[in-house]
Amino acid sequence: MQSLAASRPNLWEAGGCDVNWWVPLLVAVITGPVVVLLQMLRNENTTQHAESRELLHHMIIKVDDIHDDVTELKDDFKQHIKDGHGNQVG
C-alpha cells in the first residue's frame, strides 16, 4: 500500500506552484505591527524601570536616615535612664 505523500506528486520540484506564496506575506503583515508595538512597550518599561530604580534609591536613603535617627534617640533614652531620670513620677 502506498503512503499518501508518495502518491501525491511534488509540484514544487516539478516546477509547479503548490506552495502558497501568500502565507509568508500574511505572516509578515500581521507580525510586523505586533513587533513594533512590543518594541514600544519594551522601551516604556525600560524608562519605568529606570524611574523605579531612582525612587528605590531615594527610599533607601530615607530609611537609612530614619534608622540613624532612631538609633540616636535610643542611645539618648538609655543615657537618660542611666542618669536616673527614668524613675521619677510626677
Backbone torsions as a table, in degrees:
resi	resn	phi	psi	omega
1	MET	NA	132.6	-179.2
2	GLN	-83.7	146.2	175.4
3	SER	-77.2	160.3	-178.7
4	LEU	-64.0	-39.0	-179.8
5	ALA	-67.0	-36.0	-179.0
6	ALA	-72.6	-29.7	-178.1
7	SER	-81.6	-18.0	-179.2
8	ARG	-89.8	129.6	-179.8
9	PRO	-72.1	144.7	177.5
10	ASN	-86.6	98.9	-176.0
11	LEU	-72.8	-25.0	179.0
12	TRP	-64.1	-46.8	178.9
13	GLU	-70.9	-27.1	-178.9
14	ALA	-85.1	2.3	178.2
15	GLY	91.8	6.6	179.3
16	GLY	-83.4	-172.1	-177.9
17	CYS	-127.8	61.3	-179.7
18	ASP	-76.5	-21.7	-177.0
19	VAL	-79.9	132.2	177.1
20	ASN	-77.4	106.5	-176.0
21	TRP	-72.5	-19.8	-175.7
22	TRP	-80.9	-15.9	-178.4
23	VAL	-64.0	-50.3	178.0
24	PRO	-62.7	-34.9	178.2
25	LEU	-64.5	-43.4	178.2
26	LEU	-63.5	-41.9	178.0
27	VAL	-62.0	-42.8	179.4
28	ALA	-64.8	-40.8	-179.5
29	VAL	-66.4	-36.7	-179.5
30	ILE	-78.0	-45.8	-174.0
31	THR	-79.0	-22.9	179.7
32	GLY	-55.8	-58.2	179.2
33	PRO	-63.4	-32.2	178.4
34	VAL	-64.3	-42.6	179.3
35	VAL	-64.9	-41.8	178.5
36	VAL	-63.0	-43.3	178.7
37	LEU	-62.7	-43.7	178.9
38	LEU	-63.6	-37.1	178.3
39	GLN	-65.4	-40.1	178.0
40	MET	-64.1	-42.2	177.9
41	LEU	-65.0	-36.6	179.4
42	ARG	-64.4	-43.1	178.4
43	ASN	-63.6	-39.4	178.5
44	GLU	-64.3	-42.4	179.1
45	ASN	-64.5	-35.8	178.2
46	THR	-64.6	-42.3	178.1
47	THR	-64.7	-43.9	178.4
48	GLN	-63.7	-36.8	179.3
49	HIS	-63.6	-42.6	179.4
50	ALA	-63.8	-41.9	178.3
51	GLU	-65.1	-39.1	179.3
52	SER	-66.0	-39.2	178.0
53	ARG	-63.6	-40.5	179.1
54	GLU	-64.7	-42.4	178.3
55	LEU	-64.4	-41.8	178.5
56	LEU	-62.0	-42.5	178.8
57	HIS	-61.9	-41.9	178.5
58	HIS	-62.8	-41.6	179.4
59	MET	-65.9	-37.6	178.6
60	ILE	-62.3	-42.4	178.7
61	ILE	-62.7	-42.9	179.5
62	LYS	-63.6	-42.7	179.4
63	VAL	-64.2	-40.0	177.6
64	ASP	-63.2	-40.7	177.8
65	ASP	-63.2	-43.2	178.9
66	ILE	-64.6	-39.7	177.7
67	HIS	-60.5	-43.3	179.4
68	ASP	-63.3	-41.0	179.3
69	ASP	-65.0	-42.4	179.6
70	VAL	-65.4	-40.7	178.3
71	THR	-61.9	-42.2	179.3
72	GLU	-65.1	-43.6	178.2
73	LEU	-64.7	-38.4	179.0
74	LYS	-63.1	-43.5	178.6
75	ASP	-64.7	-40.7	178.2
76	ASP	-63.8	-41.1	-179.9
77	PHE	-64.8	-41.9	177.5
78	LYS	-61.8	-41.7	180.0
79	GLN	-66.6	-37.2	178.8
80	HIS	-63.1	-43.4	178.2
81	ILE	-68.9	-38.9	-179.9
82	LYS	-62.7	-34.3	179.8
83	ASP	-75.9	-3.4	175.4
84	GLY	92.4	12.7	-178.6
85	HIS	-90.9	-0.6	-175.1
86	GLY	-86.7	-13.1	-174.8
87	ASN	-102.8	6.4	-177.5
88	GLN	-78.0	134.1	176.8
89	VAL	-112.6	132.1	-173.8
90	GLY	-103.6	NA	NA
